[in-house]
């Protein structure tokens, strides 16, 4: 039996063309950066859609770990634990 730790990433509709329609991915990683690398390995091209070339999140993409915005935690260095649920949410333009 495998002892690997994994988190679930919810994939928003606009990114599903990169994930072949998948709405969830199970990935391993101890930080958000590692999770993004794991996503990129599964779905090449995904990282470019959510990250700048520096590796930081694009300004119009929000990422939540168990409902907490990583920008208010440790950004891409935010810790990820087994069983965590990660949501990628493209920001919606408009209203205030």
C-alpha positions as CSV (number, residue, x, y, z in Angstrom):
1,X,0.0,0.0,0.0
2,X,1.3,3.4,-0.9
3,X,2.2,5.9,1.8
4,X,2.2,9.0,-0.5
5,X,0.5,12.1,0.7
6,X,-1.7,13.9,-1.8
7,X,-4.0,16.9,-2.0
8,X,-6.9,17.5,-4.3
9,X,-6.9,20.4,-6.7
10,X,-10.2,21.7,-8.1
11,X,-9.8,22.8,-11.7
12,X,-11.9,25.7,-12.8
13,X,-13.8,25.5,-16.1
14,X,-11.5,27.8,-18.1
15,X,-8.5,25.5,-17.4
16,X,-10.2,22.3,-18.2
17,X,-9.2,22.4,-21.9
18,X,-5.6,21.9,-20.6
19,X,-6.7,19.1,-18.2
20,X,-8.7,17.2,-20.9
21,X,-12.0,18.1,-19.1
22,X,-10.9,16.9,-15.7
23,X,-12.4,19.0,-12.9
24,X,-10.1,17.6,-10.1
25,X,-6.5,16.4,-9.9
26,X,-4.8,14.5,-7.2
27,X,-1.3,15.8,-6.7
28,X,1.7,15.5,-4.3
29,X,3.7,18.3,-2.9
30,X,4.6,20.0,0.3
31,X,4.3,23.5,-0.9
32,X,2.0,25.3,-3.5
33,X,5.0,25.5,-5.8
34,X,5.5,21.8,-5.7
35,X,1.8,21.3,-6.3
36,X,1.9,23.5,-9.4
37,X,4.9,21.5,-10.7
38,X,3.0,18.3,-10.2
39,X,0.0,19.7,-12.0
40,X,2.3,20.8,-14.9
41,X,3.7,17.2,-15.1
42,X,0.2,15.9,-15.4
43,X,-1.2,18.6,-17.6
44,X,1.6,20.3,-19.6
45,X,0.8,24.0,-20.2
46,X,-1.2,24.5,-17.0
47,X,1.5,26.3,-15.1
48,X,1.8,29.0,-17.8
49,X,-1.9,29.7,-17.4
50,X,-1.8,30.3,-13.7
51,X,1.8,31.4,-13.0
52,X,4.1,34.2,-14.3
53,X,7.5,33.3,-15.7
54,X,8.9,34.1,-12.2
55,X,6.8,31.2,-10.8
56,X,4.5,33.6,-8.9
57,X,0.7,33.5,-9.4
58,X,-0.7,35.6,-12.1
59,X,-2.6,38.6,-10.8
60,X,-5.9,37.3,-12.0
61,X,-5.6,33.9,-10.4
62,X,-6.5,33.2,-6.8
63,X,-5.6,29.9,-5.1
64,X,-7.1,28.7,-1.9
65,X,-5.9,25.9,0.4
66,X,-8.9,24.7,2.4
67,X,-10.6,28.1,1.8
68,X,-7.6,30.3,2.7
69,X,-6.2,32.6,0.0
70,X,-2.5,31.7,-0.3
71,X,-1.6,35.4,-0.9
72,X,-2.4,36.0,2.8
73,X,-0.5,32.9,3.9
74,X,2.9,32.3,2.3
75,X,2.1,32.6,-1.4
76,X,3.6,29.9,-3.5
77,X,5.6,28.7,-0.4
78,X,2.3,28.0,1.5
79,X,2.4,24.5,3.0
80,X,0.2,21.8,1.6
81,X,-0.7,18.7,3.7
82,X,-2.2,15.4,2.7
83,X,-5.9,15.7,2.3
84,X,-5.9,19.4,1.7
85,X,-8.3,20.8,-0.9
86,X,-6.8,23.4,-3.2
87,X,-9.0,25.6,-5.4
88,X,-7.8,27.5,-8.4
89,X,-10.1,30.4,-9.0
90,X,-9.7,32.8,-11.9
91,X,-10.6,36.3,-10.8
92,X,-13.8,37.6,-12.3
93,X,-13.5,41.2,-13.7
94,X,-16.1,43.7,-12.9
95,X,-18.1,45.3,-10.0
96,X,-16.6,46.3,-6.7
